[in-house]
Amino acid sequence: MKDKLRKIVENKLARDILAFFHMNQGSIDTVSGVSAWVREDKKKTEAVLDSLVKAGMLEQNSSGSTKGYCYTRDRKAMKIIKEIIEGNG
């Protein structure tokens, strides 16, 4: 799992998104909201968000056509993400 996560966070946008959610673990936001705070195109942001969901680093919830993203609740993944973000993994 660690190698898979490390490979994903080689992407700067993925790393920025993960760092935000790691530091704000109670946050839930949409593609528009996330793209605004990472200052990136919505389509690129959505693609990275979806890859982070598939990798188990974020969770996605939908209400109608609106998708909300939040940090994983998997403690093992959270520990690995913390190590990678802090440069210890």
Steps between C-alpha positions, in 0.01 A plus 500: 500500500779742590668467158167558324433813707854627453465469123171691498635787710786552255234708322515851652125555473430169677751591772344845546149358525606230744693747713191722525272214603762362740528837675121554490370151569142612566468679166258397227515685170389484137715500187437875465607568856810284484604643162468852643731440794760310297466753215464239230263421216182318610547212255857432616394531862208261454722241331749513788223493763353190334841329492546577871158348572592186302825475696312522830653832607176699471133410521226624272138559589231603253178690543321520169750625245730653766806303608668580829849384592649443844806343659518124547406350835737206451756542778767299317467718190500816717826396666666429165374829353636688802842337458509579129383861540750564779779337298550206736355230280 
